[in-house]
Amino acid sequence: MSTINLFKPFKLKSLNLKNRIVMAPMTRSFSPNGVPTENVASYYAKRAAGDVGLILSEGTVINRVASSNDPNIPHFYGEESLAGWQHVINEVHAAGGAMGPQIWHMGIMENHHSGWHPAEPFEGASSFNKPGFANGKAMNETDIAETILAYGRAAADAKRLGFDCVEIHGAHGYLIDQFFWEATNDRTDIYGGKTLIERSKFAVDVIKEVKRQVGEDFTIILRLSQWKSSDYNNKLAKTPLEMDAWLTLLADAGVDIFHCSQRRFWEPEFEGSDLNFAGWAKKITGKATITVGSVGLSGEFLAAFRGESSVPSSLEELTRRLDRGDFDLVGVGRALLSDPNWAQKIRDDRSAELKGFSREALAQLV
Ligand SMILES: Cc1cc2nc3c(=O)[nH]c(=O)nc-3n(C[C@H](O)[C@H](O)[C@H](O)COP(=O)(O)O)c2cc1C
């Protein structure tokens, strides 16, 4: 097995990466009142110094009163939070890295365990976060129009602060995904409908607004997942044909890179082919794609939240698919959360030094 293709440079519009390893976005909740601290800056700078090609920030929320359910999740708006992010990107660049924020609106959420809640009700496509659980209100036309603008504003701020790209969080059952999913979108206006294509209008409008505010040359990544945290087996696109129509629509709206979230990257997306989600997305759209999900680790991340530990595992299947051209970039979550030098250890074949992942790693920023 050779990892040589993992360490080839990658260039696309504003992105100029030294290798194909992408730090996956991971919420850490170490930003009191939404402001990223010095510790947050040094956490990301260590991954840059450790030769991660592209760092995607933890989800950072856009300027809507109810875009977050956690006061320690960073904002991507407001003077103090943006000054915090300015410091983050300066430190990452000084350490030789590249980075984009993952801009996020959570949509309808459960209340935070601390009892904290935003000053207005949660807002979503409908009042539902999953079948049978409502906790907020369906957005009206004005809410939707203002939210679309807020995504655009956050992306424009990312560009102004000097970030290398922006990622729109369209996955995992949060706001944009609540529009995609029929179980959480019962709207009868232009943002709802029986088909996935109809329910994609909100995402399309967000992407177009982001593009309008950042221009042609700033790389836009869209993160998608078929699965929801309340339904691992869900498929928004149930067939290759449906996926073709969906991703083509999103690509035409202005996506440069599809970040295809799976819990285990080796799982085929549809019967009859071993292609995974990122493989299909690249085949369908011709766009660059990022794969992700249990790279270099034995167990998947949602089980890790429940306390299951993971040990390092081989990259053989990953490199087979990368060498075959299935995807361009490789997202790595927990392995990089616990070890800032993971990329260097892989490059230099220091496998004996690789660490696993256990839930305790979440307690601090290392
Ligand atoms: C602590 C933690 C926080 C996460 N937060 C986010 C997030 O803010 N946004 C997101 O899109 N995915 C989030 N994820 C999912 C990761 O980006 C990634 O897809 C997942 O961990 C699978 O990659 P891995 O198996 O390499 O860890 C999170 C995962 C972890 C472990």
The ligand as a Tripos MOL2 file, in Angstrom:
@<TRIPOS>MOLECULE
LIG
   31    33     1     0     0
SMALL
NO_CHARGES

@<TRIPOS>ATOM
      1 C1        -16.8020   15.6230   18.3770 C.3       1 LIG1
      2 C2        -17.4160   15.6670   17.0060 C.ar      1 LIG1
      3 C3        -18.0870   16.8030   16.5870 C.ar      1 LIG1
      4 C4        -18.6390   16.8710   15.3010 C.ar      1 LIG1
      5 N1        -19.2100   18.0470   14.8710 N.ar      1 LIG1
      6 C5        -19.5580   18.1850   13.5740 C.ar      1 LIG1
      7 C6        -19.9250   19.4690   13.0520 C.ar      1 LIG1
      8 O1        -19.9110   20.5000   13.7390 O.2       1 LIG1
      9 N2        -20.2930   19.5210   11.7490 N.ar      1 LIG1
     10 C7        -20.3020   18.4160   10.9420 C.ar      1 LIG1
     11 O2        -20.6530   18.5220    9.7700 O.2       1 LIG1
     12 N3        -19.9250   17.2140   11.4110 N.ar      1 LIG1
     13 C8        -19.5220   17.0810   12.6860 C.ar      1 LIG1
     14 N4        -19.0330   15.8670   13.1270 N.ar      1 LIG1
     15 C9        -18.8600   14.7480   12.1770 C.3       1 LIG1
     16 C10       -17.4300   14.7470   11.6140 C.3       1 LIG1
     17 O3        -17.2010   15.8630   10.7770 O.3       1 LIG1
     18 C11       -17.1440   13.4800   10.7960 C.3       1 LIG1
     19 O4        -18.0080   13.4270    9.6950 O.3       1 LIG1
     20 C12       -17.3000   12.2160   11.6270 C.3       1 LIG1
     21 O5        -16.6130   12.3320   12.8640 O.3       1 LIG1
     22 C13       -16.7730   10.9930   10.8830 C.3       1 LIG1
     23 O6        -15.3890   11.1170   10.7050 O.3       1 LIG1
     24 P1        -14.3670   10.2430   11.6220 P.3       1 LIG1
     25 O7        -14.8950    8.8470   11.5760 O.co2     1 LIG1
     26 O8        -13.0410   10.4030   10.9440 O.co2     1 LIG1
     27 O9        -14.3830   10.7980   12.9970 O.co2     1 LIG1
     28 C14       -18.5190   15.7670   14.4250 C.ar      1 LIG1
     29 C15       -17.8490   14.6180   14.8660 C.ar      1 LIG1
     30 C16       -17.2770   14.5620   16.1200 C.ar      1 LIG1
     31 C17       -16.5130   13.3290   16.5300 C.3       1 LIG1
@<TRIPOS>BOND
     1     1     2 1
     2     2     3 ar
     3     2    30 ar
     4     3     4 ar
     5     4     5 ar
     6     4    28 ar
     7     5     6 ar
     8     6     7 ar
     9     6    13 1
    10     7     8 2
    11     7     9 ar
    12     9    10 ar
    13    10    11 2
    14    10    12 ar
    15    12    13 ar
    16    13    14 ar
    17    14    15 1
    18    14    28 ar
    19    15    16 1
    20    16    17 1
    21    16    18 1
    22    18    19 1
    23    18    20 1
    24    20    21 1
    25    20    22 1
    26    22    23 1
    27    23    24 1
    28    24    25 2
    29    24    26 1
    30    24    27 1
    31    28    29 ar
    32    29    30 ar
    33    30    31 1
@<TRIPOS>SUBSTRUCTURE
     1 LIG1         1 GROUP 0 **** ****
